[in-house]
Amino acid sequence: MSVSTTVALSSEISAVSTLIARWREDPDGTYQTWFLWPERLKNFRSIRRGIQQVIAEIKADTFGTAYRGSSLEIVVRSIAEQRQIFKGADHPFLWKPKLRIPDIYESRDNQLAFGHFLDTCMCCNTEAQLLSAVHRLDQQSIKGLGPAAANLMYFLHPTIMPPFNTAIVSGYNALTRARVKLGSWSEYLAMRIGILRIVDEHRAFLSNDLGAIGGLLFDIGKERYAALPAGADSFKRAEWEADLANVRDLSAKEKRASEEARESDRTHSEIQGWLRDLGIALGFQVWIASNDRSRAYLSGKLADCCLMDLPSSVTGGGDAVALIDVIWFNVDGVPAAAFEVEHTTSIYSGIVRLLDLAQGSKIDSSVPLFLVAPDNREGEVREQLQRPAFRTTASKLHLRYLPYGNLEKHREAVTRFGTGVKPILAIAKDFF
């Protein structure tokens, strides 16, 4: 390699480092709004559980012939709710009858191939095994089912398979001056190699979780940032760095979405704070989700006056239990009640975490479990609890819905005059 080529390559790597550093500190970039979003990690387990359900239904031939109402819809909607970066992730899976795509609803052979692909991704954890699964699915030539399925793989293996959408491809092409095209597994895999190279070159700035580089490429693809123009001299580079330091203002639509996301986080923390204070006032020990403990609430942190470690009575539930928003414990360390707050995120994921607590920890079925959500989400809660995948277990465990309105209206009286969990049971809604 010539000296001039080496210098040019070093300059490009330096420019990407500058871009990454700017992206990481941008309060409206995906690093701050999505990758560091406390709710993000909670969705990995629930999406994994959802994929298991899809596989089971395909094997049993009960998956059905439509996307709407299917177990796949629940999973993909959970992904699509992952802030702006995954908006539209469900579009490739929507059944388009005129085009008869994606052909996994009416073709049993294709459905089985898709199920086998998901099953392999669930069971295997090496790069070679996952790439082999992709090649086998690609050879099936299922009409309308392309690399959009890589988003399912990302939530199963975030350090091996990067997320995928149009903006990410556009960002990758802009950053690397490649010409990756949409809709082809071979193109996705070629992009993946390039993505891994970028991560390796910038290991000090980028996480092993490929969602980080995916978020960067998404923001470049959405033209929030510009890559350094090819062949830029020192003057052009100085201009580019100046533009980078003054990233354009968000559009009105983007600003509204960003503000709504921040308001959602604030509201979520506020509801957790209400439940924390109620639990303490009623004489319980309180656990706050491990990824929310340092979040600001009033003049302190959410975890103030709360348990530092989970009692041994629930350690069998694994990491999912530690991520439950609020758990009340009796003084002997036995759970008294558990709460999942679902402000805008998937009702499905909240149900999965509560069932993990109940089944993994084998707590008594008399311990009440609550889905806490805005009043206008009652229909969603009812619909999810009535799904075949949940109905029997949720009924047996008596999972209840606690509307924000009821909590806000009665929390002061409960704090002053209530004892035990009976006041909370009185203001919650029971659908069974």
Long-range contacts (C-beta under 8 A, 24 or more apart in sequence): 11-237, 12-228, 13-201, 13-202, 15-227, 15-228, 15-237, 15-240, 16-175, 16-198, 16-201, 16-202, 16-228, 17-202, 17-205, 18-241, 18-244, 19-175, 19-216, 19-220, 19-225, 19-227, 19-228, 19-244, 20-202, 20-205, 20-206, 20-216, 21-205, 22-225, 22-244, 22-245, 22-247, 23-216, 23-219, 23-225, 24-205, 26-224, 26-247, 28-250, 28-254, 28-258, 29-215, 29-219, 29-224, 30-83, 30-84, 30-85, 30-215, 30-216, 30-218, 30-219, 31-212, 31-215, 31-216, 33-83, 33-84, 33-258, 33-261, 34-82, 34-83, 34-84, 34-85, 34-211, 34-215, 35-207, 35-209, 35-211, 35-212, 35-215, 37-83, 37-265, 38-265, 38-289, 38-291, 38-292, 38-295, 39-268, 39-345, 40-82, 40-211, 41-291, 41-323, 42-289, 42-291, 42-323, 42-345, 42-349, 42-353, 43-78, 43-79, 43-82, 43-155, 43-345, 43-346, 43-349, 44-155, 44-158, 45-319, 45-320, 45-323, 45-352, 45-353, 45-356, 46-78, 46-346, 46-348, 46-349, 46-352, 46-353, 47-75, 47-78, 47-79, 47-152, 47-155, 47-156, 47-349, 48-122, 48-155, 48-156, 49-352, 50-74, 50-75, 50-78, 50-348, 50-352, 51-75, 51-118, 51-121, 51-122, 51-152, 51-155, 51-156, 52-122, 53-389, 54-115, 54-118, 55-115, 55-118, 55-119, 55-122, 58-111, 58-112, 58-114, 58-115, 58-118, 59-115, 61-108, 63-111, 63-115, 64-105, 65-105, 65-106, 66-95, 66-105, 67-93, 67-94, 67-95, 67-105, 68-95, 71-389, 74-346, 74-348, 74-384, 74-387, 74-389, 75-152, 76-152, 77-346, 77-348, 78-346, 78-348, 78-349, 79-151, 79-152, 79-155, 81-344, 81-345, 81-346, 83-261, 84-254, 84-257, 85-163, 85-165, 85-167, 85-214, 85-215, 85-218, 86-151, 86-163, 86-165, 88-165, 89-148, 89-151, 89-165, 92-144, 92-145, 92-146, 92-148, 93-148, 96-144, 99-144, 100-143, 100-144, 101-143, 101-144, 101-145, 102-142, 102-143, 102-144, 102-145, 103-142, 103-143, 103-144, 103-145, 104-142, 104-145, 107-142, 110-140, 110-142, 110-145, 113-137, 113-140, 113-142, 114-142, 114-145, 114-149, 117-149, 118-152, 121-152, 121-153, 121-156, 121-157, 122-156, 125-157, 127-160, 130-157, 130-160, 130-161, 131-189, 134-185, 134-189, 135-185, 137-185, 138-185, 138-186, 146-182, 146-183, 146-184, 146-185, 146-188, 147-182, 147-183, 147-184, 147-185, 147-187, 147-188, 150-188, 154-210, 154-211, 154-214, 158-209, 158-210, 158-211, 159-208, 159-209, 159-210, 160-210, 161-192, 161-210, 162-191, 162-192, 162-195, 162-210, 162-211, 162-213, 162-214, 163-210, 163-211, 163-214, 164-188, 164-214, 165-218, 166-221, 167-217, 167-218, 167-221, 167-222, 168-214, 168-217, 168-218, 168-221, 169-217, 169-221, 170-220, 170-221, 170-222, 171-216, 171-217, 171-218, 171-219, 171-220, 171-221, 171-222, 172-217, 172-221, 174-220, 174-221, 174-226, 174-227, 175-217, 175-220, 175-227, 177-230, 224-248, 264-343, 264-344, 267-343, 268-325, 268-341, 268-343, 269-295, 269-296, 269-297, 269-302, 270-297, 271-341, 271-343, 271-372, 271-404, 271-407, 272-297, 272-302, 272-325, 272-326, 272-341, 273-297, 273-298, 273-302, 274-407, 274-408, 274-411, 275-325, 275-326, 275-339, 275-341, 275-372, 275-407, 276-302, 276-305, 276-306, 276-326, 277-415, 278-411, 278-414, 278-415, 278-424, 279-326, 279-328, 279-337, 280-305, 281-414, 281-415, 281-418, 282-328, 282-414, 282-415, 282-418, 282-419, 282-420, 282-421, 282-423, 283-331, 283-419, 284-328, 284-329, 284-330, 284-336, 284-337, 285-328, 285-329, 285-330, 285-331, 285-333, 286-326, 286-327, 286-328, 286-329, 287-324, 287-326, 287-327, 287-328, 287-329, 288-325, 288-326, 289-322, 289-323, 289-324, 289-325, 289-326, 290-322, 290-323, 291-323, 292-325, 313-361, 313-363, 314-357, 314-360, 314-361, 314-363, 315-361, 316-360, 316-361, 316-362, 317-356, 317-357, 317-360, 317-361, 318-356, 318-360, 320-352, 320-353, 320-356, 320-357, 320-360, 321-353, 321-356, 321-357, 321-360, 321-361, 323-353, 324-353, 324-354, 324-357, 325-372, 327-357, 328-421, 334-363, 335-361, 335-363, 335-367, 336-367, 336-420, 336-421, 337-367, 337-368, 337-369, 337-370, 337-421, 337-424, 338-367, 338-368, 338-369, 338-370, 339-370, 339-372, 339-402, 340-369, 340-370, 340-371, 340-372, 341-372, 341-373, 342-371, 342-372, 342-373, 342-377, 343-373, 343-374, 347-371, 347-373, 347-377, 347-380, 347-381, 347-384, 348-384, 351-384, 351-385, 351-390, 351-394, 351-399, 354-397, 354-399, 355-390, 355-393, 355-394, 355-397, 355-399, 358-393, 358-397, 359-393, 365-396, 365-397, 365-398, 368-398, 368-400, 368-421, 368-424, 368-425, 368-428, 369-397, 369-398, 369-399, 369-400, 370-399, 370-400, 370-401, 370-402, 370-424, 370-428, 371-399, 371-400, 371-401, 371-402, 372-402, 372-403, 372-404, 372-407, 373-401, 373-402, 373-403, 373-404, 374-403, 374-404, 375-403, 375-404, 375-405, 378-403, 378-429, 381-431, 382-431, 385-431, 385-432, 386-431, 394-432, 395-432, 398-430, 398-432, 399-432, 400-425, 400-428, 400-429, 400-430, 400-431, 401-428, 401-429, 401-430, 401-431, 402-427, 402-428, 402-429, 403-429
